[in-house]
């Protein structure tokens, strides 16, 4: 039997409201999935019958743009299907022959795929670091204390919720704006723009006077501005391009494996980064997280250098 240490009932409060919302959302989602007819996706089965066509190069594949509404637009047009058909033994652009479902063919992807996977790891790691540290940093800068009792008394948790709500709403606007940008800018430009906003935002959050006291450390407004630049602008731009660009350079049969690898890399970043950042923040008795955020700043700078070094290849893989 579980001992709840004297808690006889669990009532709804402002502290456990997010948990209740998540539980209800999951229950509704599970109920919806159970209620959906199992024939919903039968119309898609026709696309998987018969031998798969050889993967076409990106230049001969029609994608309207790289924005999120088209991430699932992975089927090639009838025109390109005809252009991509070849004889059974003919070599594919990746240099792989034989059974299209073979592991060798699934792994025969352009080298640019590794860059997208690495970028996804980096972006997710940075986001997870900010998720881990921002509550502590905002609460300290808002109250001037590292005591959680003072945070509760002064309303720091509510200030944190206000900050993340505002940034989240702004991020939704930016996500919608990617649809517009994709029609006017190349993917590589949008990617570089997103990474630049992340770098600039992290630069704002760096506080060389970390630990010297509230009067000498950075202001709350400065940290929140940097957080908004990273989370509300840079992340939506960079993440959307990374996911959509990866889908463009893969054949249909490769997308399942490599989109899974992309998601796994992002999950790894969200596991590793918070663990390290939280340990360093506690071990150094930091107030504003200079060391972890400086590491994120350096990683983002290296990512920009990587994108710049592959600028020509990214152009050849662009829409």
HELIX and SHEET records of a PDB file:
HELIX    1   1 UNK A   17  UNK A   35  1                                  19    
HELIX    2   2 UNK A   42  UNK A   48  5                                   7    
HELIX    3   3 UNK A   58  UNK A   60  5                                   3    
HELIX    4   4 UNK A   68  UNK A   70  5                                   3    
HELIX    5   5 UNK A   78  UNK A   84  1                                   7    
HELIX    6   6 UNK A  103  UNK A  107  1                                   5    
HELIX    7   7 UNK A  112  UNK A  143  1                                  32    
HELIX    8   8 UNK A  148  UNK A  154  1                                   7    
HELIX    9   9 UNK A  156  UNK A  182  1                                  27    
HELIX   10  10 UNK A  187  UNK A  205  1                                  19    
HELIX   11  11 UNK A  220  UNK A  228  1                                   9    
HELIX   12  12 UNK A  229  UNK A  234  3                                   6    
HELIX   13  13 UNK A  235  UNK A  248  1                                  14    
HELIX   14  14 UNK A  252  UNK A  283  1                                  32    
HELIX   15  15 UNK A  290  UNK A  309  1                                  20    
HELIX   16  16 UNK A  311  UNK A  316  1                                   6    
END                                                                             
